[in-house]
Amino acid sequence: MKGGHFITLEGGEGAGKTTLLTALKARLETSGHEVVLTREPGGTPGAEAIRALLVTGAADRWTALSELCLFFAAREDHLERLIRPALKRGAIVLCDRFSDSTRAYQGQAGGAGREAVEALDALIVRQTQPDLTLILDIDPAIGLKRAAARRGIEDRFEGKAFAFHTALRAAYLELAERFPERCGVLDASVTPDVLAEAAWTLLVARLSLS
């Protein structure tokens, strides 16, 4: 059912996903592509309402399993109302986080487990998997320092213990090994311009875009 390309950006807190997404969107639009920029949790009114429950409040507000269910509830609405229609008409969808965040945050670092994540992914996401996932790898100490500099009200995950963020990094690198056909790891400790160029090179090579 897909006619476009689905590209997701992943990484721990402060990795620079938002800045990179803005750069990629501009470059793709300059090349004549329709680009839909979105995020998870969120992207649609219903999913944004769920986002407010997930990214604010105390770090221990939800258990890993309750978080997992909320994330997939938001994802179902996001897919049906925004992502799938955009792909069907041939757009490039750039998404700030998707199922790999759930695998890393709730599944591995949070302790909900791989089986629960993959069961819900099979039910909700089905065949609408990313064509390319860019994993922005950074030392969590550096990423958390960056995140603290722009800290707002959506800081629930940043408030988790450092061991959680260390586990996140390991989870993302493990995902890159598990899904090498769609995942590419980028060094996010470099400058935004260098990171954007590396991401563009990988995007062109993997998806034959120009």
N, C-alpha and C positions, 0 to 999 in steps of 0.2 A: 504493500500500500504506500510505500515511501517513494517520493519523487525527488526530495531534497536531501540535505545532509544534516545529521544530528551530531553536534560536537559539544562535549561536556568538559568543564574545567573542574579539577579536584585538587585538594590539598588541605593542610592544616590551617589553623588560624594565622592570619597575617602573611600568607604566602603570596599575595598580590594578584588574586584572581580577578578582582573588579577592574583593576588598571589594565590587565592584559585583555580582558573581554572587550573593553572600550577600544583598545588599539586594533584588535582583530576585526571588530565590527566595522570600524572606519576603513580598514584596508579592503575588506570584502565588498563593501558598498562602492568603494572607488572602482573596483573591478567589475561592477555591474550586477552584483548579486543582491537579491532581497534577503535581508538578515532580520531575524527575530531574536532579540536579546531578552532572556528571561532568567529566572532564578528558582532555587528550591531551598527550603519550602517556600512556595509562593507562585507567582506568575498569573494567577486568576484570583478574582475576589474571594472565592471560597477558600482557596489554598492560602491566600494571604491572611485570612482570619485564623486559620490553623497555625500559621507561622508565628503569630503573636503569642500563642500558647507555648510554643516550643523554644523561642529564642530569648524570652525574658523570664525574670524570676530567679529563684535560687537554683544553684547548680544541680541539686538533688530533687528538683520539683517533680520529675517523672522517673519511673523506673525505665530500664532499657527497653523492656517489652512494650510498655505503654507509649514510649517515644516512637518505637517501631511502627505501631499501629497508626499513630497520628501522622507520621511521615508518609506512609503509604496511602492514607486517606487523602492527604493533600496531593500526592502524586497522581492518583486516579483522576481527580478533577483537572489537574494541570495537563495531563496527557489528552484527555478527551476534549477539552475546551480550547486548548492552545497548541500543544506540540504536534499532535497528529494532523489537525487541519493545516498547519503551516507546512509540514513535510509533504502533505498530499499535493499542495499547490506548487511545490518545488522550491520553497524557501530553505535557507540555511538557518538552523536553530542553534544558537549559542546559549548554553545553559550553565549558570553558576551553580554547580553541584547537581548530582542526580543519584542514582542507586548506589554508586560506589561510596558516596558519603555515608549512606545507611549501612553498607557493609562494614565500613571502617569505624564509624562513630558508635552505632548501636550494636552491630553484629560482633565486632571484635573487641574494640576498646571498652564498649559498654557492657558486654557480656551476654547479649541476647542470643548469640550463636548464629553460625552460618545457616543451619537448616531452616530456622524461622525466616531469615531474610530471603533466602532463595525461594522458599515456598510462596511468600507474598509477591516476590518479583515475578515469578512465573504466572501468578494469578492476575496481577495488575499491569505490569509492564509488557509482558508477553514478548512479541517480536519487535517492539519499538525500542530496541537497544541502540546505544550510541554507535555511530560509525567511527568516531575517534574520541578518545578521552585523553586529555592532557593533564598529567599529574604534576603539580608544582611541588617539588621537594625542597624542604628547608629545615634547618635545625629548629626544633620547637622553641628553644630559648630566644632565637632571633625573631621567629614569627610572633611569639607572644609579646615581645617588646614592641614590635611594629603595631600589633593589634591594640596594645595599651595606649599608643599615641593617638589613635583615632577612636577610642572607646566611646560607645554610646549606650543606649538602653538595651540594645540587642547583644548582651555580653554574657549570656548564661553559660555557653560552652567554654568561653575564655576563662570562666571562673572555676573550671574543674581542675583537679590536682595535676601537677606537672607530669606525673606518671601516666595519666590518661593521654596527654599530648604526645608523650614518647611512644606509647602504644599505637596511637594514630599514625605516626610516621611509619612505623614498622608495618602496619596494616596496609597502608597505601603502596608501599614498595612490594609487599606480598601480592597485592592485586595486580600490579604491573607484570609480575612474573606469571600470575595465573591467567591473565588475559593479554598476552603479548601482541595478539593480532590487532587489538584496538587501542591499547594503552601506550603512551609515550611519556617518559619521565623527563622533566626539565629542571635544571638547577635554578631555583627561585631566589638564590642569594645574590644574583647578579643585578645590574641596573634594569629598570623597566624597559629601556630601549633594546638592550641586549636580549632580554627575555622575550620580548615581542618578536624580534627577528628570528630567534631560535624556534619559537612556536610557529611562525609563519612558514619557515622552511619545512618543519615536520608536517604541517597541515597540507602544504602543496605536494609533498612527497607521498603522503598516505592517501590523499583523496583526489589527487590530480587536479587541484583547483589552481586558478590563476587570477 
